[in-house]
Amino acid sequence: MVEFDHVMKSANTRTCDIAIIGAGVFGSWTAHHLRLAGKSVVLIDGFGAASSRASSGGESRVIRCGYGADEIYSRFAQKSLGQWKDLGHRVGSELFHRTGVLWLARQSDGRIQATADVLARLSIPHEKLNRAELEKRFPQFFFGDVDWGVYEPDSGALMARRSVQMLVHEMVECGMDLVTDPVVPPSTKSRMESVQTAGGQTISAGAFVFACGPWLRKIFPDELGRRIFPTRQEIFFFGVPAGERRFAIPAMPCWLDAGDLYGIPDLENRGLKIGCDVHGSAIDPDSADRLILEESLAAMRKRLGERFPAMKGAPLLESRVCQYENSSNGDFLLDKHPSIDGVWLAGGGSGHGFKHGPAVGEYLVGRILGTQAAEPRFSFAGKGTAQERSVY
Ligand SMILES: Cc1cc2nc3c(=O)[nH]c(=O)nc-3n(C[C@H](O)[C@H](O)[C@H](O)COP(=O)(O)OP(=O)(O)OC[C@H]3O[C@@H](n4cnc5c(N)ncnc54)[C@H](O)[C@@H]3O)c2cc1C
């Protein structure tokens, strides 16, 4: 833990080594790793850390290591899991629930076979379960056309909003400067020396990290207006029958049917969470009302009852509308701005970024300090203007 900071302050100005715009999961872990490297940081967010508008503001997020053949994300998740657990121990809160994660697969499902192959190569504990084993281990599921599955016993769920807010709180307690004021989109086209906030503050720094998730396209419309696609995603929490423990830990795992439905057990008595991973319609994160559609509720209730017969007709306890901030194919954007010196871009979480916050922060800090080679998959140059999703 870093217990000092050397931010210079006067009435409306601050000067630091690195300013980070965006206190979601990417910005907050980047701040953490910069501070570990001895850098002074100002963290700025217009709505505060992991707000209800931010992609990181949800209740819970799945952390799994399986990523088909995309081993880079398996490695990132493996590395991040340890750091999430360390954070939970430091702040004295159960931020990670080891529920296990179950992948549902069909006979011809090459992606799940590739998942199992990568997990084996990285020595990440997992089991391949046939249909009979699935039914025995997870009797609360109706498996329908599912033939087999992969189970990651050490993966699970992160309490998302709480984790980010506790990380930020920990840094603030140790002297980090947190500014709650939106940064005005910059006008400079060459080198950035400072940013201005809507409230009239000036923050000068040696470098700036814009970790603004779905807002990136508004801040840099020329470069990212057609490269980040925020989509509207709905989440449902259904009430389990009183006294029923089959939908809670340790009986119930997180589960995924890649590219379709996924779910999280009844954590902290909130209800059984279920969502659909298919991209929704375009959304504006500033102005959108966060109300689910009646037809979506009816469709999800039907599918819930099909997958979990004991949940047929269950009441909706809570719902959320959040946004994915998709890159063209689902790869992250972690790179220098293509033309403005001193500016770094961090985004493109694409519906799977939360779990990777610690590894993303570490990677970016390595890039900023010049100790980390650039990964082509995270480059600005690799981001297209048409959506062709390939990372799940
Ligand atoms: C429904 C849903 C389910 C998901 N499920 C999973 C999952 O199971 N597992 C997983 O790993 N990932 C999941 N994700 C993806 C994950 O939540 C996101 O990839 C991640 O939270 C993105 O974090 P971020 O820091 O990039 O962006 P955000 O969390 O959106 O943070 C961006 C921040 O920038 C701030 N900001 C923007 N503009 C400005 C400005 N001008 N000035 C100051 N501040 C500004 C915003 O206020 C915001 O706080 C899911 C996402 C959704 C929506």
The ligand as an SDF file (V2000), in Angstrom:
LIG
                    3D

 53 58  0  0  0  0  0  0  0  0999 V2000
  -24.6760   -5.9460  -17.8100 C   0  0  0  0  0  0  0  0  0  0  0  0
  -23.2020   -6.1300  -17.8090 C   0  0  0  0  0  0  0  0  0  0  0  0
  -22.6510   -7.3370  -17.4290 C   0  0  0  0  0  0  0  0  0  0  0  0
  -21.2750   -7.5290  -17.4450 C   0  0  0  0  0  0  0  0  0  0  0  0
  -20.7690   -8.7080  -16.9990 N   0  0  0  0  0  0  0  0  0  0  0  0
  -19.4330   -8.8700  -16.8780 C   0  0  0  0  0  0  0  0  0  0  0  0
  -18.9150  -10.0370  -16.2640 C   0  0  0  0  0  0  0  0  0  0  0  0
  -19.6720  -10.9140  -15.8320 O   0  0  0  0  0  0  0  0  0  0  0  0
  -17.5750  -10.1460  -16.1420 N   0  0  0  0  0  0  0  0  0  0  0  0
  -16.7200   -9.1770  -16.5790 C   0  0  0  0  0  0  0  0  0  0  0  0
  -15.5140   -9.3510  -16.4430 O   0  0  0  0  0  0  0  0  0  0  0  0
  -17.1930   -8.0360  -17.1550 N   0  0  0  0  0  0  0  0  0  0  0  0
  -18.5130   -7.8660  -17.3080 C   0  0  0  0  0  0  0  0  0  0  0  0
  -19.0310   -6.7110  -17.8360 N   0  0  0  0  0  0  0  0  0  0  0  0
  -18.1080   -5.7010  -18.4130 C   0  0  0  0  0  0  0  0  0  0  0  0
  -17.4980   -4.7740  -17.3820 C   0  0  0  0  0  0  0  0  0  0  0  0
  -18.4540   -4.3880  -16.4260 O   0  0  0  0  0  0  0  0  0  0  0  0
  -16.9070   -3.5640  -18.1060 C   0  0  0  0  0  0  0  0  0  0  0  0
  -16.0380   -4.0070  -19.1530 O   0  0  0  0  0  0  0  0  0  0  0  0
  -16.0780   -2.6920  -17.1460 C   0  0  0  0  0  0  0  0  0  0  0  0
  -16.8330   -2.3920  -15.9990 O   0  0  0  0  0  0  0  0  0  0  0  0
  -15.6600   -1.4090  -17.8600 C   0  0  0  0  0  0  0  0  0  0  0  0
  -14.9880   -0.5850  -16.9430 O   0  0  0  0  0  0  0  0  0  0  0  0
  -14.4000    0.8180  -17.3720 P   0  0  0  0  0  0  0  0  0  0  0  0
  -13.6060    1.2890  -16.2260 O   0  0  0  0  0  0  0  0  0  0  0  0
  -13.7340    0.7090  -18.6910 O   0  0  0  0  0  0  0  0  0  0  0  0
  -15.6730    1.7720  -17.6490 O   0  0  0  0  0  0  0  0  0  0  0  0
  -16.7330    2.4000  -16.6340 P   0  0  0  0  0  0  0  0  0  0  0  0
  -16.9690    1.5120  -15.4760 O   0  0  0  0  0  0  0  0  0  0  0  0
  -17.9270    2.7980  -17.4110 O   0  0  0  0  0  0  0  0  0  0  0  0
  -15.9930    3.6830  -16.0810 O   0  0  0  0  0  0  0  0  0  0  0  0
  -15.8090    4.8360  -16.8650 C   0  0  0  0  0  0  0  0  0  0  0  0
  -15.8270    6.0160  -15.9220 C   0  0  0  0  0  0  0  0  0  0  0  0
  -15.4440    7.1930  -16.6170 O   0  0  0  0  0  0  0  0  0  0  0  0
  -16.1450    8.2770  -16.0610 C   0  0  0  0  0  0  0  0  0  0  0  0
  -16.1400    9.3840  -17.0140 N   0  0  0  0  0  0  0  0  0  0  0  0
  -16.5820    9.3630  -18.2860 C   0  0  0  0  0  0  0  0  0  0  0  0
  -16.4160   10.5460  -18.8700 N   0  0  0  0  0  0  0  0  0  0  0  0
  -15.8220   11.3550  -17.9670 C   0  0  0  0  0  0  0  0  0  0  0  0
  -15.3840   12.7020  -17.9670 C   0  0  0  0  0  0  0  0  0  0  0  0
  -15.5120   13.5060  -19.0440 N   0  0  0  0  0  0  0  0  0  0  0  0
  -14.8350   13.2310  -16.8320 N   0  0  0  0  0  0  0  0  0  0  0  0
  -14.6910   12.4570  -15.7290 C   0  0  0  0  0  0  0  0  0  0  0  0
  -15.0970   11.1550  -15.6710 N   0  0  0  0  0  0  0  0  0  0  0  0
  -15.6470   10.6160  -16.7800 C   0  0  0  0  0  0  0  0  0  0  0  0
  -17.5400    7.7130  -15.8370 C   0  0  0  0  0  0  0  0  0  0  0  0
  -18.2790    8.4680  -14.8960 O   0  0  0  0  0  0  0  0  0  0  0  0
  -17.2200    6.3030  -15.3420 C   0  0  0  0  0  0  0  0  0  0  0  0
  -17.1800    6.2280  -13.9460 O   0  0  0  0  0  0  0  0  0  0  0  0
  -20.4090   -6.4850  -17.8610 C   0  0  0  0  0  0  0  0  0  0  0  0
  -20.9530   -5.2610  -18.2440 C   0  0  0  0  0  0  0  0  0  0  0  0
  -22.3280   -5.0700  -18.2020 C   0  0  0  0  0  0  0  0  0  0  0  0
  -22.8940   -3.7470  -18.5880 C   0  0  0  0  0  0  0  0  0  0  0  0
  1  2  1  0
  2  3  1  0
  2 52  2  0
  3  4  2  0
  4  5  1  0
  4 50  1  0
  5  6  2  0
  6  7  1  0
  6 13  1  0
  7  8  2  0
  7  9  1  0
  9 10  1  0
 10 11  2  0
 10 12  1  0
 12 13  2  0
 13 14  1  0
 14 15  1  0
 14 50  1  0
 15 16  1  0
 16 17  1  0
 16 18  1  0
 18 19  1  0
 18 20  1  0
 20 21  1  0
 20 22  1  0
 22 23  1  0
 23 24  1  0
 24 25  2  0
 24 26  1  0
 24 27  1  0
 27 28  1  0
 28 29  2  0
 28 30  1  0
 28 31  1  0
 31 32  1  0
 32 33  1  0
 33 34  1  0
 33 48  1  0
 34 35  1  0
 35 36  1  0
 35 46  1  0
 36 37  1  0
 36 45  1  0
 37 38  2  0
 38 39  1  0
 39 40  1  0
 39 45  2  0
 40 41  1  0
 40 42  2  0
 42 43  1  0
 43 44  2  0
 44 45  1  0
 46 47  1  0
 46 48  1  0
 48 49  1  0
 50 51  2  0
 51 52  1  0
 52 53  1  0
M  END
$$$$
